[in-house]
Amino acid sequence: MNIERIQLKGQLAEAKSNFKHLDTEAAGLIILIRSLLNPFEENTLKLEVEKAAVAFNRLQEVFSELQTLDTKIKKLEEYFD
């Protein structure tokens, strides 16, 4: 097994690990946003819109990173097929 192949396998493992971490973070952010924007709250002034906006911005960043990692993972897996 050559050194380049071993390096690519390491990159693939790291990308998959990062993907799982970010996927978990995204799930948590979705739950947080839903709780901050409770549709059953009668007083809309009690909604924490600013916190939800910050969480949503982070969710957009995470989503973008997930898309990039997904593309990278697919390319690396194609190399090994």
C-alpha positions as CSV (number, residue, x, y, z in Angstrom):
1,M,0.0,0.0,0.0
2,N,1.5,3.3,-1.0
3,I,1.8,6.4,1.2
4,E,-0.6,8.5,-0.9
5,R,-3.3,5.9,-0.5
6,I,-2.8,5.8,3.3
7,Q,-3.0,9.6,3.4
8,L,-6.3,9.6,1.4
9,K,-7.8,7.0,3.7
10,G,-6.8,9.2,6.7
11,Q,-8.5,12.2,5.0
12,L,-11.6,10.1,4.3
13,A,-11.8,9.0,8.0
14,E,-11.3,12.6,9.2
15,A,-13.9,14.0,6.8
16,K,-16.4,11.3,7.9
17,S,-15.7,12.2,11.6
18,N,-16.1,15.9,10.9
19,F,-19.3,15.2,9.0
20,K,-20.8,13.3,12.0
21,H,-19.8,16.0,14.4
22,L,-21.3,18.8,12.3
23,D,-24.5,16.7,11.6
24,T,-24.9,16.3,15.4
25,E,-24.4,20.1,15.9
26,A,-27.0,20.8,13.1
27,A,-29.5,18.6,14.8
28,G,-28.9,20.4,18.1
29,L,-29.3,23.8,16.5
30,I,-32.6,22.8,14.9
31,I,-33.9,21.7,18.3
32,L,-32.7,25.0,19.8
33,I,-34.3,27.1,17.1
34,R,-37.6,25.3,17.5
35,S,-37.6,25.9,21.2
36,L,-36.7,29.6,20.9
37,L,-39.5,30.1,18.3
38,N,-42.2,28.2,20.2
39,P,-45.3,28.5,18.1
40,F,-47.5,27.9,21.1
41,E,-46.2,31.0,22.9
42,E,-49.1,33.4,23.2
43,N,-47.0,36.5,23.8
44,T,-44.8,37.0,20.7
45,L,-42.6,39.4,22.6
46,K,-41.4,36.5,24.8
47,L,-39.9,34.8,21.7
48,E,-36.1,34.9,21.7
49,V,-35.8,36.0,18.0
50,E,-32.3,37.3,18.3
51,K,-30.9,34.1,19.8
52,A,-32.8,32.1,17.2
53,A,-31.2,34.3,14.5
54,V,-27.7,33.6,15.8
55,A,-28.5,29.9,16.0
56,F,-29.9,30.0,12.4
57,N,-26.8,31.8,11.1
58,R,-24.6,29.1,12.7
59,L,-26.9,26.4,11.2
60,Q,-26.4,27.9,7.7
61,E,-22.6,27.8,8.2
62,V,-22.8,24.2,9.4
63,F,-25.0,23.3,6.4
64,S,-22.5,24.8,4.0
65,E,-19.7,22.8,5.7
66,L,-21.7,19.6,5.5
67,Q,-22.3,20.1,1.8
68,T,-18.5,20.6,1.2
69,L,-17.6,17.6,3.3
70,D,-20.3,15.4,1.6
71,T,-18.7,16.3,-1.8
72,K,-15.2,15.5,-0.5
73,I,-16.3,12.2,1.0
74,K,-18.0,11.1,-2.2
75,K,-14.9,12.0,-4.3
76,L,-12.6,10.1,-1.8
77,E,-14.9,7.1,-1.8
78,E,-15.0,7.0,-5.6
79,Y,-11.2,6.8,-5.5
80,F,-11.3,3.7,-3.4
81,D,-14.1,2.0,-5.4
